[in-house]
Amino acid sequence: MSKLIEKLSKVGQGQVQAMGFASSSRKSEANPHMLLIGKITPDAAADPGLAGARVDAFLLALDAWDEQAVTGIAGKLEDRVWGIRMSAVTSQQAKKVGDFGGDFIVFDADPTESSVLDEEKLGKFVTITDDMDDDVGRIVNALPIDGAYFSSNEDLQAMTVGKLINIGLVSGVLSGPVLMPVPGDLSTKDLEGLRSVGVAGVVVDLASSSDVAEIKAAIAEMSAKRPAKRKGRNALVPSLASAAAAPSPRRREGEDDGEDEHEGH
């Protein structure tokens, strides 16, 4: 399993007590309230302190496939979790990411080869936008896709209830974890709001060390309240279609309409 997917599965689950004979002398292990992913560019390979960045994973953003950049980052992050984001990914490129030590890929749906979904050892995140509808979400859930990268048009620097609702209307359709790029000045309450509508990890530009530090501190101060278990949109927003299809409470099983009674006369 992808290490990033494994980390995301533990988000918000509180503390896990250490097991074994030495457990009494070991502190319980705290799971994160939210994951922090640092976005990097190929130039980051020249940073000698890259591997020490205080993030849960690294996301290498590429405009096009650059094997030299990928191998350069791989050499710097041998013991860290990293992946790439690229619009169109081929199965050969995805395989190389895994061979070089990468853990996950983020891609756009239309230009990416369908055979990429067969790369079982990689975490696979499809890019979604604000205009994704329920039908697309259900198909994403049916495919071997592990999660989504929510590229929203919302300006998150001034978080509002309306923006959280709009984000939840999209993320609530999905059964997998959602990653979302955010500005570095979000408050702890902003992050708790995003978590409440299904965002499990935030992506911040690693080039701004102050942004990373601020988001890291804000995550550390988040409450331990666990977000509600999500099984698609029905967990967040009641379905009008389901309500309309439900039987009337006045109708008992086996009862006939008045019209049916008159048909026999």
Backbone as a ProteinNet text record, in pm:
[ID]
protein_1_A
[PRIMARY]
MSKLIEKLSKVGQGQVQAMGFASSSRKSEANPHMLLIGKITPDAAADPGLAGARVDAFLLALDAWDEQAVTGIAGKLEDRVWGIRMSAVTSQQAKKVGDFGGDFIVFDADPTESSVLDEEKLGKFVTITDDMDDDVGRIVNALPIDGAYFSSNEDLQAMTVGKLINIGLVSGVLSGPVLMPVPGDLSTKDLEGLRSVGVAGVVVDLASSSDVAEIKAAIAEMSAKRPAKRKGRNALVPSLASAAAAPSPRRREGEDDGEDEHEGH
[TERTIARY]
83.5	0	87	40.5	107.7	120.1	237.2	258.2	171.8	152.2	68.1	-76.6	-126	-262.5	-276.1	-174.2	-176.5	-180.7	-102.3	-103.6	-240.2	-298.1	-428.2	-537.4	-524.3	-626.1	-626.9	-519.1	-508.3	-540.5	-566.6	-593.8	-715.5	-698.3	-809.4	-847.4	-767.2	-804	-751.1	-696.8	-651.2	-521.5	-500.2	-374.6	-385.6	-273.4	-264.9	-165.8	-209.2	-122.5	-16.7	107.3	216.2	192.2	227	206.4	339.9	334.1	455.7	502.7	612.7	664.2	713.1	758.2	813.1	708.2	581.5	477.2	461.5	488.6	471	569.2	682.2	783.6	779.9	690.5	680.4	554.4	563	447	354.1	225.1	130.6	156.2	135.6	162.7	40.5	58.8	-53.1	-64.4	-182.7	-207.3	-236.1	-201.5	-218.9	-365.2	-394.5	-528.9	-551	-443.8	-447.2	-304.6	-288.3	-154.1	-112.4	18.4	77	170.2	138.1	219.8	288.8	419.9	496.5	512.4	466.3	481	619.4	687.7	821.9	833	936	967.6	1100.5	1138.9	1267	1386.8	1379.8	1491.3	1518.4	1420.5	1436.6	1545.8	1584.7	1689.8	1822.6	1836.8	1961.1	1961	1849.3	1839.1	1894.4	2006.2	2066.4	1980.6	1890.9	1807.2	1669.9	1647.7	1514.4	1458.7	1537.5	1488.5	1447.9	1495.3	1462.1	1338.3	1271.6	1151.1	1045.1	976	877.4	740.8	733.9	609.4	589.4	466.5	435.5	469.6	474.9	507.5	545.5	607.3	649.7	577.6	535.2	468.9	549.1	612.1	690.8	598.6	585.8	498.3	576.5	527.3	593.2	496.6	544.9	464.5	463.6	573.1	587.1	686.9	688.6	777.6	923.6	993.6	1134.3	1205.6	1260.6	1320	1439.7	1515.2	1629.5	1583.8	1475.4	1421.3	1368.7	1301.7	1245.3	1356	1459.5	1570.1	1646.4	1656.8	1724.5	1651.9	1519.3	1439.5	1442.7	1438.2	1441.8	1570.2	1681	1807.6	1811.3	1737.5	1733.2	1635.3	1535.9	1426.6	1416.6	1529.6	1530.2	1447.2	1449.2	1379.2	1250.5	1201.7	1080.2	973.2	849.8	737.1	725	725.7	714	638.4	588.6	518.3	525.1	459.5	461	319	307.8	182.8	211.3	136.4	153.5	18.8	-8.4	-139	-162.9	-73	-87.1	24.1	-13.7	83.8	63.7	170.9	164.5	196.3	160.2	187.8	338.1	415.3	560.5	618.2	568.2	614.6	575.6	453.6	409	496	529.9	615.5	752.3	805.6	936.8	933	822.7	809.3	822	752	760.8	899.8	962.9	1097.3	1200	1178.5	1271.5	1245.1	1143.2	1113.5	995.4	924.7	807	692.1	601.5	494.5	356.8	338.4	205.2	216.5	106.5	98.1	-33.5	-30.2	-150	-162.3	-279.3	-293.8	-431.8	-442.7	-572.4	-631.2	-762.3	-826.8	-816.7	-851.8	-865.4	-738.1	-622.3	-504.8	-424	-458.9	-379.4	-423.1	-324.9	-354.4	-427.8	-529.3	-608.4	-525.6	-421.7	-337.3	-258.5	-251.8	-186.2	-255.2	-383.7	-459	-416.1	-339.6	-292.4	-166.6	-107.8	12.7	-27.6	-31.9	-89.3	-6.7	123.3	204.2	205.7	151.2	144.6	7.3	5.2	-120.1	-160.7	-288.3	-334.6	-441.2	-411.9	-502.1	-540.9	-669.3	-718	-753	-723.2	-755.3	-903.9	-968.6	-1109.1	-1122.6	-1231.7	-1255.1	-1394.4	-1425.7	-1552.9	-1675.6	-1660.9	-1777.4	-1800.3	-1729.6	-1752.3	-1891.9	-1966.1	-2101.3	-2104.4	-2221.9	-2236.9	-2202	-2242.2	-2217.2	-2068.1	-1991.6	-1845.8	-1788.8	-1836.7	-1788.8	-1814.3	-1930.4	-1961.7	-1871.1	-1837.8	-1748.8	-1607.2	-1562.2	-1431.3	-1426.1	-1532.5	-1537.1	-1530.5	-1582.7	-1586.5	-1453.5	-1368.2	-1239.2	-1131	-1021	-910.9	-829.4	-896.4	-835	-843	-731.7	-725	-779	-771.9	-815.8	-822.5	-844.8	-860.5	-776.2	-733.7	-661.9	-758.3	-811.5	-917.7	-856.8	-857.1	-806.6	-925.2	-949.1	-1067.3	-1038.3	-1141.9	-1130.3	-1159.9	-1196.7	-1229.2	-1103.1	-1118.1	-1011.5	-1021	-930.6	-941.2	-878.9	-820.5	-757.7	-859.9	-981.2	-1089.9	-1195.9	-1179.8	-1269.4	-1407.8	-1509.8	-1648.5	-1726.7	-1842.4	-1929.8	-1968.5	-1997.1	-2034.6	-1926.2	-1801.3	-1690.5	-1678	-1695.7	-1691.6	-1804	-1921.8	-2034	-2000.9	-1947	-1912.8	-1807.6	-1709.7	-1606.2	-1668.2	-1756.4	-1820.9	-1912.3	-1975.3	-2063.6	-1986.5	-1858.4	-1775.1	-1707.4	-1637.7	-1562.9	-1655.9	-1779.9	-1873.1	-1920.4	-1901.2	-1939.5	-1840.6	-1717.9	-1608.8	-1592.4	-1553.6	-1533.1	-1387.5	-1294.6	-1153	-1108	-984.1	-932	-912.7	-926.9	-913.3	-794.8	-707.2	-597.7	-636.4	-590.5	-629.5	-517.6	-476.5	-378	-440.7	-366.4	-419.4	-311.8	-351	-253.5	-193.2	-78.8	-7.5	-54.4	-154.4	-197	-331.7	-374.5	-500.9	-486.4	-591.9	-590.9	-628.1	-612.2	-651.9	-800.5	-883.9	-1027.7	-1060.4	-984.8	-1004.2	-976.2	-866.7	-829	-930.2	-982	-1085.8	-1211	-1240.3	-1354.7	-1333.8	-1214.2	-1184.6	-1192.6	-1141.6	-1148.8	-1293.3	-1380.4	-1520.2	-1594.2	-1542.8	-1607	-1525.4	-1438	-1375.4	-1233.8	-1167.9	-1028.7	-936	-855.2	-768	-623.9	-585.1	-449	-444.1	-354.4	-340.3	-202	-197	-72.7	-29.4	94.5	148.4	281.4	307.7	431.8	548.8	639.5	752.1	855.5	847	941.4	924.9	805.8	781.1	789.7	906.9	927.4	836.2	804.4	716.7	575.4	526.9	393.6	385.9	489.2	491.6	490.3	571	577.7	444	377	248.7	141.3	136.6	36.7	66.8	194.1	233.1	186.6	206.8	164.4	12.6	-56.5	-203.1	-259.9	-199.2	-244.2	-223.6	-110.2	-80.1	-182.2	-244.4	-341.4	-485	-504	-639.5	-696.3	-826	-892.2	-885.4	-898.7	-890.3	-1021.4	-1122	-1252.1	-1238.6	-1287.9	-1276.5	-1388.6	-1357.6	-1465.4	-1558.6	-1683.5	-1782	-1738.9	-1767	-1733.5	-1812	-1741.3	-1803.4	-1821.5	-1938.8	-1965.6	-2029.8	-1960.4	-2015.4	-2100.3	-2168.4	-2241	-2350.9	-2413.5	-2524.9	-2487.4	-2355	-2311.7	-2306.8	-2297.8	-2286	-2412.6	-2472.6	-2588.6	-2701.6	-2818	-2929.9	-2965.5	-2996.5	-3029.9	-3177.8	-3208.4	-3347.9	-3410.9	-3328.9	-3382.1	-3421.6	-3338.3	-3369.4	-3494.1	-3508.1	-3624.9	-3752.3	-3742.7	-3859.3	-3899.2	-3799	-3825.6	-3873.9	-3859.4	-3898.7	-4050.4	-4101.4	-4246.8	-4309.7	-4431.8	-4503.1	-4531.7	-4514.4	-4541.1	-4688.5	-4777.2	-4919.8	-4961.1	-4872.3	-4905.4	-4849.8	-4929.4	-4882.5	-4865.3	-4776.9	-4752.4	-4880.2	-4915.3	-5033.3	-5157.1	-5147.7	-5263	-5272.4	-5393.8	-5416.3	-5460.8	-5436.9	-5488.4	-5640.2	-5701.7	-5846.4	-5886.4	-5801.8	-5832.4	-5839.9	-5748.7	-5750.3	-5881.3	-5934.9	-6058.2	-6173.5	-6174.6	-6285	-6275.3	-6154.9	-6139.7	-6216.2	-6236.9	-6306	-6456.1	-6513.6	-6659.7	-6705.7
-120	0	125	227.2	355.8	405.8	457.5	509.9	632.9	713.8	831.4	790.7	692.5	645.1	589	518	463.3	576.2	681.4	796.3	863.8	880.2	945.7	865.4	734.9	649.9	666.6	721.9	738.1	879.3	968.8	1108.3	1117.4	1187.9	1211.9	1095.7	989.3	872.3	876.4	989.9	1002.9	930.2	885.6	821.8	671.3	608.6	463.4	420.5	337.8	294.3	198.9	220.2	132	-8.3	-109.6	-248.6	-313	-426.9	-502.1	-481.7	-551.2	-548.8	-410.8	-332.3	-200.8	-91.1	-130.3	-30.5	62	8.4	90.7	206.2	192.2	297.2	384.3	351.3	427.2	511.3	629.4	716.3	665.4	688.5	650	734.7	674.5	740.8	819.6	947.3	1033.7	1039.5	1011.2	1027.2	1174.1	1221.1	1363.1	1401	1528.5	1580.2	1605.2	1629.2	1655	1640.3	1596.4	1583	1711.4	1736	1850.9	1799.8	1834.1	1793.3	1916.9	1908.4	2020.5	2010.4	2112.3	2114.4	2167.8	2097.2	2137.5	2138.6	2204.2	2208.4	2136.2	2109.6	2041.6	2113.3	2244.1	2318.4	2279.2	2218.6	2181.9	2078.2	2009.2	1908.4	1970.7	2100.6	2170	2211.7	2192.9	2232.9	2122.9	2146.4	2041.1	2003.2	2093.4	2063.7	2011.8	1974.4	1933.5	1816.9	1715	1594.7	1620.6	1730.7	1760.5	1845.6	1879	1961.8	1893.2	1971.6	1916.2	1902.7	1811.6	1780.8	1630.4	1588.5	1445	1379	1458.4	1405.7	1522.5	1490.9	1590.1	1564.2	1671.4	1660.9	1740.5	1669.7	1732.7	1772.7	1902.9	1953.6	1964.5	1896.7	1895.6	1942.3	2028.5	2068.7	1957.9	1883.5	1770.5	1673.3	1552.3	1450.2	1494.3	1487.2	1526.2	1422.4	1321.6	1210.2	1253.6	1348.5	1397.4	1463.4	1540	1604.2	1501.1	1398.9	1295.8	1218.6	1179.9	1106.3	1195.2	1324.8	1417.7	1429.7	1442.2	1449.6	1315.7	1207	1074.6	1055.5	1105.9	1094	1172.6	1282.6	1365.9	1312.4	1237.8	1197.5	1046.3	981.2	834.5	778.9	846.3	794.2	871.4	949.3	1026.4	983.9	1021.6	990.1	1102	1066.1	1167.2	1112.7	1206	1168.5	1283.5	1267.6	1371.9	1414.7	1537.3	1584.5	1629.5	1570.9	1604.2	1585.9	1669	1663.3	1527.9	1489.1	1363	1268.1	1151.5	1051.9	924	869.6	741.6	628.4	507.5	392.5	372.1	400.6	386.9	487.4	609.4	712	676.9	629	589.7	477.8	382.3	272	323.6	419.7	474.9	548	619.6	686.7	584.2	471.9	366	305.8	283.3	224.7	316.8	449	545.8	571	505.8	520.9	609	657.1	739.5	659.3	728.8	662.1	687	799.5	833.6	926.3	935.1	1024.4	1100.1	1223.8	1307	1342.2	1321.8	1337.8	1389.8	1444.8	1482.6	1360.7	1349.4	1228	1212.7	1317.4	1303.5	1262.8	1327.4	1292.5	1174.6	1122	1016.4	878.3	794.3	659	578.3	504.6	426.2	316.7	268.5	161.8	208.5	339.6	391.8	336.6	311.8	262.2	121.7	53.1	-81.5	-80.7	38	46.6	37.1	-85.2	-111	-54.2	-43.9	-0.1	151.4	224.4	369.7	415.6	518.5	584.8	668.8	668.7	738.3	840.7	968	1078.5	1147.4	1156.4	1223.8	1367.8	1460.3	1600.5	1624.4	1690.8	1726.6	1878.7	1932.6	2076.8	2104.3	2232.7	2272.9	2226.1	2202.2	2167.7	2017.2	1936.7	1792.1	1759.4	1675.6	1640.8	1502.9	1466.5	1340.5	1219.5	1219.6	1104.7	1079.1	1186.6	1171.3	1117	1169.1	1122.6	974.9	927.1	785.2	697.8	745.3	668.6	667.1	781.4	785.7	683.7	675.1	579.6	434.9	410.1	273.2	230.5	325.8	294.9	274.2	206	187.3	315.2	418.7	547.9	567.1	603.5	606.6	734.7	844.8	971	1078.2	1201	1312.5	1431.5	1507.2	1633.3	1742.1	1816.2	1912.1	2046.8	2078.6	2206.9	2302.4	2378.3	2464.4	2604.7	2667.4	2807.2	2904.2	2850.4	2935.1	3004.2	3129.1	3201.5	3167.7	3082.7	3031.1	3122.4	3233	3321.7	3388.4	3402.9	3454.3	3345.4	3252.1	3137.2	3180.1	3128.6	3156.6	3026	3032.8	2915.8	2871.3	2968.9	2936.4	2859.3	2897.7	2827.7	2684.7	2666.5	2531.6	2445.2	2504.4	2429.5	2388.2	2480.3	2448.9	2339.2	2344	2239.6	2106.1	2109.8	1986.8	1924.1	2007.2	1954.2	1869	1900.2	1822.5	1707	1737	1632.3	1528.3	1570.6	1477.7	1366.3	1380.9	1276.3	1160.2	1188.8	1092.5	1008.5	883.3	794	792.8	837.8	837	968.1	973.7	1096.1	1206.9	1330.3	1446.7	1531.5	1565.1	1659.3	1792.3	1902.2	2032.2	2133.3	2202.7	2310.2	2429.1	2486.2	2597.3	2703.9	2827.7	2932.1	2904.5	2963	2932	3006.5	3092.8	3172	3129.1	3006.2	2959.2	2937.8	2966	2948.4	2805.2	2774.6	2643	2618.6	2719.2	2703.9	2682.1	2748.5	2727	2581.5	2527.8	2389.8	2291.6	2321.8	2235.7	2237.9	2353.9	2362.6	2276.8	2281.1	2198.4	2050.1	2014.2	1874.4	1828.6	1918	1881.1	1853.6	1906.7	1880	1781.8	1705.2	1591.5	1608.5	1721	1739.1	1676.2	1579.3	1506.5	1555.4	1623.3	1671.8	1800.9	1892	2019.2	2025.9	2092.4	2105.9	2251.8	2275	2409.9	2417.6	2532.3	2553	2550.6	2454.9	2439.5	2551	2625.2	2734.6	2843.7	2853.3	2951.1	2880.8	2888.4	2819.3	2874.1	3003.7	3061.9	3007.3	2989.2	2932.5	2790.8	2712.3	2573.3	2570.2	2656.6	2660.5	2701.9	2799.1	2846.2	2738.6	2670.9	2565	2448.1	2415.7	2307.3	2338.1	2462.7	2503.3	2501.9	2545.9	2548.5	2406.9	2312.6	2173.3	2117	2149.5	2098.7	2145.7	2260.4	2316	2274	2196.1	2151.9	2063.9	2069.4	1984.8	1839.7	1750.8	1607.6	1551	1638.9	1591.5	1526.3	1405.5	1329.7	1365.3	1388	1416.8	1298	1327.2	1220.1	1126.5	997.8	899.1	927.9	929.6	967.9	848	833.7	731.2	798.2	894.8	968.4	1084	1150.4	1272.7	1250.2	1133	1112.1	1135.6	1123.1	1145.3	1293.2	1379.4	1522.5	1598.7	1561.4	1634.6	1537.2	1552	1461.1	1463.2	1346.6	1336.2	1362	1463.3	1493.8	1381.6	1320.7	1211.3	1094.1	1064	953.1	983	1108.5	1145.7	1133	1170.4	1163.5	1019.6	930.5	791.1	711.9	766.4	694.2	677.9	563.1	542.3	635.9	675.1	763.8	692.5	759.2	694.2	661.1	720.9	692.7	567.8	518.4	401.6	275.7	181.9	56.2	-45.4	-138.6	-242.3	-320.3	-338.7	-415	-331.6	-200.2	-113.1	-71.6	-53.8	-9.1	134.9	204.1	339.1	333.7	445.5	453.3	427.3	467.5	448.9	301.8	220	76.8	13	61.9	3.8	29.4	148.6	183.7	110.1	64.2	-2.8	-133.6	-194.6	-325.2	-311.5	-190.2	-172.4	-131.5
0	0	0	-66.2	-64.3	79.4	113.6	248.9	273.8	170.4	187.4	214.4	141.7	164.6	305.7	350.8	487.3	590.5	568.4	657.7	658	540	529.1	599.6	599.5	663	814.8	870.1	1015.1	1061.7	967.9	1004.2	1096	1207.7	1298.8	1387.7	1390.4	1469.1	1612.5	1654.5	1792.2	1816.6	1939.5	1976.8	1971.2	1934.1	1931	2037.2	2131.8	2240.7	2188.1	2227.5	2185.7	2239.2	2158.8	2194.9	2230.5	2301.1	2329.9	2472.8	2507.6	2643.5	2684.6	2586.6	2619	2614.3	2598	2578.8	2698.6	2820.5	2939.1	2945.2	2877.7	2880	2755.8	2663.8	2539.6	2540.2	2486.5	2475.9	2367.2	2386	2281.6	2158.3	2044.6	1917.6	1873.1	1850.4	1811.1	1659.7	1608.6	1466.2	1436.4	1318.3	1286.6	1269.5	1297.3	1273.6	1124.7	1052.1	908.1	856.4	731.7	674.7	604.1	607.2	539.2	430	305.6	190.4	134.7	118.3	65.6	-85.4	-157.2	-303	-338.9	-427.3	-467.7	-620	-669.6	-812.4	-834	-959.5	-984.7	-923.6	-908.2	-849.5	-705.1	-639.6	-499	-477.6	-584.6	-573	-530.2	-552.5	-514.9	-368.4	-297.8	-158	-68.4	0.7	83.8	204.3	245.5	360.7	326.7	199.7	155.1	236.1	256	323.6	467.5	525.7	664.3	682.1	572.8	581.6	667.1	748.6	843	776.8	682.1	612.5	613.7	585.3	584.6	451.8	345.9	212.9	122.6	9.4	-88.6	-219.9	-285	-414.6	-517.4	-610	-715.6	-829.5	-853.2	-959.5	-1089.8	-1193.7	-1324.6	-1432.3	-1522	-1637.2	-1742.6	-1748.4	-1840.9	-1779.4	-1832.2	-1776.6	-1787.6	-1674.7	-1667.5	-1582.6	-1648.6	-1575	-1491.2	-1540.7	-1464.8	-1334.4	-1342.7	-1222.7	-1124.4	-1176	-1089	-1017.9	-1090.6	-1027.7	-929.6	-961.1	-870.5	-737.3	-743.3	-621.9	-547.9	-623	-561.3	-481.2	-532.6	-462.1	-332.7	-328.9	-208.6	-103.5	-148.6	-59	-44.1	-33.6	-28.3	86.5	200.9	318.4	348.8	252.6	272.9	171.8	199.9	111.1	8.1	-119.5	-223.6	-344.1	-424.3	-546.3	-644.9	-759.5	-861.3	-894.9	-942.4	-1000.5	-1141.9	-1237.1	-1377.4	-1446.2	-1543.3	-1608	-1674.6	-1764.3	-1837.5	-1796.9	-1746.5	-1701.7	-1781.9	-1833.8	-1904.2	-1807	-1845.1	-1758.1	-1741.1	-1845.7	-1835.7	-1736.4	-1740	-1645.8	-1502.5	-1485	-1351.8	-1296.5	-1381.9	-1337.8	-1295.7	-1370.9	-1336.8	-1203.1	-1176.1	-1046.8	-934	-949	-848.9	-840.6	-954.6	-956.7	-891.3	-902.6	-844.6	-695.7	-642.8	-500.8	-469.7	-573	-551.7	-493.3	-425.7	-353	-412.7	-482.9	-533.7	-654.3	-728.8	-844.5	-839.2	-888.1	-901.8	-1049.7	-1108.2	-1252.7	-1288.3	-1409.6	-1465.5	-1534.7	-1536.1	-1586.4	-1738	-1812.4	-1957.4	-2030.4	-2004.2	-2084.2	-2030.9	-1914	-1850.9	-1899.7	-1931.8	-1980.5	-1873.5	-1914.7	-1819.1	-1753.2	-1822.3	-1766.4	-1644.9	-1622.2	-1501.5	-1376.1	-1385.8	-1270.2	-1229.6	-1314.8	-1283.4	-1196.9	-1174.5	-1091.5	-944.7	-895.3	-763.6	-648.5	-663.7	-550.1	-533	-629.1	-619.7	-570.8	-486.7	-456	-575.5	-609.8	-730.2	-692.3	-725.3	-695.1	-825.1	-850.3	-969.8	-934.3	-1024.3	-1001.7	-1025.1	-930.6	-945.9	-930.2	-982.3	-976.5	-920.4	-906.4	-845.1	-922.1	-1052.3	-1132.7	-1145.1	-1066.2	-1070.1	-1018.9	-1092.9	-1049.4	-984.1	-934.4	-861.3	-945.8	-1073.4	-1159.6	-1175.2	-1195.2	-1206.9	-1076	-964.7	-834.7	-813.2	-851.8	-834.7	-921.2	-1040.4	-1127.3	-1069.4	-1016.1	-951	-837.6	-759.6	-649.4	-697.9	-817.4	-870.8	-931.1	-965.1	-1026.6	-919.4	-955.2	-859	-840.4	-792.9	-763.2	-612.3	-550.2	-404.3	-342.5	-415.6	-358.3	-464.6	-420.6	-514.1	-470.7	-569.8	-549.7	-593.5	-496.9	-523.6	-559.4	-688.4	-736.6	-747.6	-641.6	-633.9	-685.4	-738.8	-781.4	-667.1	-552.2	-438.2	-384.3	-344.4	-276.5	-128	-82	53.8	158.2	115.1	212.7	304.1	256.1	339.8	346.3	440.3	449.3	497.5	429.8	468.1	475.9	536.7	544	403.4	316.2	179.2	106	127.2	62	114.4	244.4	301	243.6	228.1	169.8	26.5	-51.9	-191.1	-199.3	-109.7	-107	-66.5	34.9	80.4	-22.6	-106.4	-210.3	-310.5	-329	-420.5	-347.2	-238.1	-167.8	-106.4	-73	-10.4	-101.6	-231.5	-325.9	-321.5	-280.5	-291.9	-166	-184.6	-70.9	-25.1	-109.1	-74.2	-13.6	35.6	96	-6.6	38.9	-48	-3	-98.5	-76.3	-139.8	-80.8	-133.6	-115.7	-223.9	-209.7	-138.3	-43.3	35.6	53.2	82.1	115	252.6	278.5	402.4	524.6	511.5	625.9	682.4	653.9	711.1	861.3	933.7	1078.6	1115.4	1242.9	1292.2	1267.5	1290.6	1268.8	1120.9	1033.3	889.3	853.4	908.5	879.3	937.2	1054.7	1112.3	1026.6	968.5	877.1	754	697.3	580.2	615.8	731.8	774	787.1	837.4	858.3	728.5	615.5	486.2	403.2	468.2	401	353.5	382.5	338.2	442.3	399	491.6	487.9	379.7	368.3	290	329.9	259.8	196	80.5	4	8.5	52.9	67.4	-5.2	-69	-142	-45.1	-62.9	28.1	11.6	-98.7	-120.5	-15.4	41.7	147.5	282.6	345.6	472.8	582	575.6	677.4	665.5	541.8	520.9	576.4	548.4	595.6	748	809.9	956.2	1016.5	954.6	1007	996.3	881.4	863.8	958.1	973.7	1064.6	1206.4	1249.4	1383.7	1395.9	1292.1	1294.9	1303.4	1232.3	1237.8	1377.8	1438.7	1572.9	1675.9	1650.7	1745	1714.8	1611.3	1577.9	1687.8	1705.1	1803.6	1760.2	1856.6	1827.4	1777.3	1761.2	1715.6	1579.6	1570	1446.6	1351.6	1223.2	1128.2	1112.3	1080.6	1063.2	953.1	972.2	870.1	744.8	632	506.5	416.5	362.2	261.9	142.8	88.7	-23.7	26.1	-66.4	-33.7	68.2	73	164	308.9	341.8	478.9	512	410.9	434.9	398.2	285.3	235.7	207.5	269.7	242.5	94.7	41	-100.4	-121.7	-200.1	-229.7	-309.2	-397.6	-478.5	-390.4	-287.8	-198.1	-117.2	-74.4	3.5	-78.5	-206.2	-293.3	-321.6	-322.9	-355.5	-235.2	-114.1	6	10.6	61.2	68.9	169.7	144.6	234.9	365.2	480.9	610	628.3	548.5	561.2	486	402.1	319.2	383.1	421.9	477.2	365	391.6	291	264.8	139.2	102.8	81.3	121.7	101.3	-43.5	-91.8	-228.3	-228.4	-338.7	-353.5	-368.6	-338.3	-356.2	-499.1	-592.9	-734.3	-768.2	-701.4	-731	-686	-569.6	-519.6	-615.5	-676.7	-767.1	-899.5	-933.9	-1063.9	-1069.3	-953.5	-952.9	-963.8	-953	-955.4	-1093.3
[MASK]
+++++++++++++++++++++++++++++++++++++++++++++++++++++++++++++++++++++++++++++++++++++++++++++++++++++++++++++++++++++++++++++++++++++++++++++++++++++++++++++++++++++++++++++++++++++++++++++++++++++++++++++++++++++++++++++++++++++++++++++++++++++++++++++++++++++++++

